[in-house]
């Protein structure tokens, strides 16, 4: 997978293609049997409530940890002469101002997808069926136009909401709305991030015992990394080291997403997925540096890294690896999903942890 493809996978366009057009494997719905469970709880937040959730949640360090390079990319501006403290306030207000209201047709389209897949969630992963759904709508200019999550909310850019409405209209006109399975993968992917954030201890055995990551306590960083890191709202804890001996190499890498030193970096086109070399010594974990610059390797060029996981998409954080794998496992929308690497162990974990 090339670096360009990885950046495309980060973009909403990829998720629209892979998620909204997703179809279940033949016979998957017929195999469910009778499932009795309460109707899903679905909330579409008002602009005022959504703005507060994004920018005024007590204890949320999302904006406080951003570097100037990332803020320039998020705001599509060089922010000439602006201090880091002021830039963090500016991007917070920028996102809050991008909140949009949902209309009735949009709510009906998204709620319909959830209600149609609800019996499947109840059968294969009851935790998802019992977890409330909460949605925020943003203008496409915020967060690079990418779907993501914040707290218990799934944040949908305008273009993705429009796509759900278009699908709803098309299926309704064709008389196939009650059988439509389109649009499910994206929702399950993002709801996985909501669950990961709400219950990190539940998912840690998946990351460590199945994927092979090790939690670094404390996680190492450097001034260079702090200045160049991209904060992933769906994977904010940059604490994971991967042992390369699992794939025939030596040493450890810490998956990271960075931005280059340019005046106006682009989001997500300039994102760089790298493996930062780290070592575990007597004084704890440490980043390997050359003249003050972390020693990094392109994740795509580490032999065997992408192939170690069930899908090569979004392998820059265990939260993302899990969301991709679990959405496909739950929905059974890839014919060979159960035969992919690690999938038997993932399924064994999921049948207990997601019950």
C-alpha positions in Angstrom: 0.0 0.0 0.0 1.6 3.3 -1.1 1.8 6.3 1.1 -0.6 8.1 -1.3 -3.1 5.3 -0.9 -2.8 5.5 2.9 -3.6 9.2 2.8 -6.6 8.4 0.6 -7.7 5.9 3.2 -7.7 8.6 5.8 -9.9 10.8 3.6 -13.7 10.7 3.7 -13.8 9.8 0.0 -12.2 6.4 0.8 -14.7 5.8 3.6 -17.6 6.7 1.3 -16.4 4.2 -1.2 -15.6 1.4 1.3 -18.3 2.1 3.8 -21.4 3.6 2.1 -21.3 1.1 -0.8 -20.7 -1.8 1.5 -22.9 -4.9 1.0 -23.2 -7.9 3.4 -22.1 -11.3 2.4 -24.9 -13.4 0.8 -27.0 -15.1 3.4 -25.7 -13.2 6.3 -29.0 -11.7 7.3 -30.8 -15.0 6.8 -28.5 -16.7 9.3 -29.4 -14.4 12.2 -32.5 -16.1 13.5 -35.0 -14.2 15.8 -33.4 -11.5 17.8 -35.4 -9.6 20.5 -33.8 -6.3 21.6 -35.0 -2.8 22.3 -35.0 -0.3 19.5 -31.7 1.7 19.0 -31.3 5.0 20.7 -30.3 7.6 18.1 -29.7 11.3 18.8 -28.9 14.1 16.3 -27.4 17.0 18.2 -28.5 20.6 17.8 -25.8 23.0 16.7 -25.5 24.5 20.2 -25.2 21.2 21.9 -22.7 20.0 19.3 -20.5 23.1 19.5 -20.4 22.6 23.3 -19.5 18.9 22.9 -16.7 19.7 20.5 -15.1 22.7 22.2 -16.3 22.9 25.8 -16.1 19.4 27.3 -14.3 19.7 30.6 -11.0 17.7 30.7 -10.9 17.2 27.0 -7.2 17.8 25.9 -7.9 17.5 22.2 -7.1 21.1 21.2 -4.6 21.6 24.0 -2.2 19.0 22.6 -2.2 20.2 19.0 0.9 21.6 17.4 1.1 24.7 15.1 1.7 22.7 12.0 -1.4 20.6 12.5 -3.5 23.7 13.3 -2.3 25.3 10.0 -3.4 22.2 8.1 -6.8 22.1 9.9 -7.5 25.7 9.3 -5.9 25.8 5.8 -4.0 28.9 6.8 -0.4 29.8 7.6 -1.5 31.6 10.7 1.3 34.1 10.3 2.4 35.7 13.6 0.0 33.7 15.7 1.2 32.1 18.9 0.6 28.4 19.6 -1.7 29.2 22.5 -3.8 31.6 20.3 -3.8 29.0 17.4 -5.2 26.3 19.7 -8.1 28.7 20.7 -8.6 29.6 17.1 -8.9 26.0 15.8 -11.3 25.1 18.7 -13.6 28.0 17.7 -13.1 27.2 14.0 -14.5 23.7 14.5 -17.3 24.9 16.8 -18.4 27.4 14.1 -18.5 24.6 11.5 -21.4 22.8 13.2 -24.5 22.4 11.1 -28.1 21.4 11.9 -29.6 18.1 10.7 -32.8 18.2 8.7 -35.6 15.6 9.0 -34.6 13.8 5.8 -31.0 13.5 7.0 -32.1 12.1 10.3 -34.4 9.6 8.6 -31.7 8.4 6.2 -29.1 7.8 8.9 -31.6 6.4 11.5 -32.9 4.0 8.8 -29.5 2.4 8.3 -29.1 1.9 12.0 -32.5 0.4 12.4 -32.1 -2.0 9.5 -28.8 -3.3 10.8 -29.9 -3.4 14.5 -30.8 -7.1 14.5 -27.5 -8.0 13.0 -25.6 -6.0 15.7 -27.8 -7.6 18.4 -26.8 -11.0 17.1 -23.1 -10.6 16.4 -22.0 -7.8 18.8 -24.7 -6.9 21.3 -22.6 -4.2 22.9 -23.1 -2.2 19.7 -26.8 -2.7 19.8 -27.1 -1.5 23.5 -24.9 1.6 22.9 -26.7 4.8 22.1 -25.8 6.5 18.8 -25.1 10.3 18.8 -24.4 12.4 15.7 -22.8 15.8 15.0 -22.9 17.4 11.6 -19.9 19.6 10.4 -19.2 21.6 7.4 -16.6 19.8 5.2 -13.9 22.4 5.9 -13.5 21.1 9.5 -11.3 18.0 10.3 -10.3 17.7 6.6 -13.8 16.7 5.7 -13.3 13.3 7.4 -15.8 11.3 9.5 -14.5 10.9 13.1 -15.6 10.7 16.7 -15.4 13.0 19.7 -16.5 11.6 23.1 -19.7 9.6 22.6 -20.5 11.3 19.3 -19.9 10.4 15.6 -19.0 13.5 13.7 -20.2 13.5 10.1 -19.1 15.9 7.4 -21.7 17.4 5.2 -20.6 15.4 2.2 -21.1 12.1 4.0 -24.6 13.2 5.3 -25.5 14.1 1.8 -24.4 10.6 0.6 -26.7 9.0 3.1 -29.6 11.1 1.9 -28.8 10.2 -1.7 -28.7 6.4 -0.9 -32.0 6.7 1.0 -33.7 8.4 -2.0 -32.3 5.9 -4.5 -33.3 2.8 -2.5 -36.8 4.3 -1.8 -37.3 5.0 -5.5 -36.2 1.5 -6.4 -38.4 -0.1 -3.7 -35.5 -1.7 -2.0 -35.2 0.5 1.1 -36.2 -2.2 3.6 -33.5 -4.5 2.3 -30.7 -2.0 1.8 -27.4 -2.7 3.5 -25.5 0.3 2.2 -23.9 2.7 4.6 -23.4 0.3 7.4 -19.6 -0.1 7.5 -18.9 3.6 8.1 -21.3 3.7 11.1 -20.0 0.5 12.7 -16.4 1.7 12.2 -17.0 5.0 13.9 -19.2 3.4 16.7 -16.2 1.1 17.4 -14.2 4.3 18.2 -16.9 5.4 20.5 -16.7 2.1 22.4 -12.9 2.2 22.4 -13.0 5.6 24.1 -15.7 4.6 26.6 -14.0 1.4 27.6 -10.3 1.2 26.8 -9.6 -1.7 29.1 -12.1 -3.8 27.2 -10.1 -3.4 24.0 -6.5 -3.5 25.4 -6.3 -7.3 25.2 -7.2 -7.2 21.5 -4.4 -4.7 20.9 -1.8 -6.6 23.0 -2.7 -10.3 22.9 -4.0 -10.4 19.3 -2.4 -7.6 17.4 0.9 -7.8 19.3 1.3 -4.2 20.4 2.8 -3.3 23.8 1.7 -0.3 25.8 4.6 2.0 26.7 4.3 3.5 30.2 5.1 6.3 30.0 5.1 6.8 26.3 8.2 8.5 24.9 8.1 11.7 22.8 10.5 14.4 21.7 10.1 18.1 20.9 10.3 17.3 17.2 7.4 14.7 17.5 5.3 17.1 19.6 5.7 19.8 16.8 4.9 17.4 13.9 2.3 15.0 15.2 -1.2 14.8 13.9 -3.8 14.3 16.6 -6.1 11.5 15.6 -9.4 12.0 17.5 -10.1 8.3 17.1 -6.7 7.2 18.4 -5.4 9.9 20.7 -3.2 7.7 22.9 0.1 7.5 21.2 1.5 4.8 23.6 1.8 1.7 21.4 5.0 -0.1 20.3 5.1 -2.9 17.8 7.8 -5.6 18.0 9.3 -6.1 14.6 10.4 -9.7 15.5 6.7 -10.7 15.0 7.2 -10.0 11.3 10.8 -11.2 10.8 12.6 -8.0 11.8 14.3 -6.6 14.8 13.6 -3.7 17.2 10.4 -1.8 17.9 8.4 0.9 16.1 5.8 3.3 17.4 3.1 4.0 14.7 2.7 7.7 14.2 1.1 10.2 11.8 3.2 13.4 11.1 3.2 16.5 9.0 6.2 17.9 7.1 7.8 21.3 7.7 5.9 23.4 5.1 4.2 26.8 5.5 0.7 25.6 4.7 0.4 21.8 5.2 -2.6 20.1 3.7 -5.0 17.9 5.6 -5.0 15.0 4.9 -2.9 15.1 1.7 0.3 15.8 3.6 -0.2 13.2 6.4 2.8 10.8 6.7 2.3 7.4 8.4 5.6 6.4 10.0 7.0 3.9 12.4 9.1 5.8 14.9 12.0 3.7 16.2 11.9 3.2 20.0 13.9 1.2 22.5 13.1 -0.1 25.9 16.0 0.5 28.3 16.7 0.6 32.0 15.3 4.1 32.1 12.1 3.2 30.2 11.1 3.7 26.6 13.0 6.2 24.5 12.8 7.5 20.9 15.8 6.8 18.8 17.2 10.0 17.3 19.8 11.2 14.8 20.9 14.7 15.6 17.7 15.5 17.4 15.5 14.1 14.6 13.5 10.8 15.4 14.6 7.9 13.3 11.4 7.1 11.3 10.5 4.5 8.7 7.6 4.7 6.3 5.0 2.2 7.6 4.3 1.0 4.1 8.0 0.1 3.6 8.4 -2.0 6.8 8.3 -5.6 5.4 5.4 -7.6 6.7 3.8 -4.8 8.8 0.7 -4.3 6.8 0.3 -8.0 6.0 0.4 -8.8 9.7 -3.1 -7.4 10.2 -6.4 -8.5 8.6 -6.6 -5.4 6.4 -3.8 -2.9 5.4 -6.2 0.1 5.8 -5.5 2.5 8.6 -2.7 0.5 10.3 -1.2 3.5 11.9 -3.0 3.0 15.3 -4.5 -0.1 17.0 -7.8 1.7 17.4 -8.1 2.0 13.6 -6.9 -1.5 13.0 -9.6 -2.8 15.3 -12.4 -0.5 13.8 -11.6 -1.8 10.3 -11.4 -5.5 11.3 -14.4 -5.5 13.6 -16.7 -3.6 11.2 -16.0 -6.2 8.5 -16.3 -9.1 11.0 -19.6 -7.9 12.3 -21.1 -7.1 8.9 -19.5 -10.1 7.1 -19.3 -7.8 4.1 -16.0 -9.2 2.7 -16.2 -12.8 1.4 -12.9 -14.0 2.9 -13.1 -12.0 6.1 -12.9 -15.0 8.4 -9.8 -16.4 6.6 -7.7 -13.2 6.9 -4.7 -12.9 9.2 -5.6 -12.8 12.9 -9.3 -13.0 12.2 -9.9 -16.2 14.2 -8.3 -14.7 17.3 -10.2 -11.4 16.7 -13.5 -13.3 16.4 -12.8 -15.3 19.6 -12.1 -12.0 21.5 -15.1 -10.3 20.0 -17.6 -13.0 20.9 -16.8 -12.4 24.6 -15.8 -8.8 24.8 -18.6 -7.5 22.6 -21.4 -9.6 24.1 
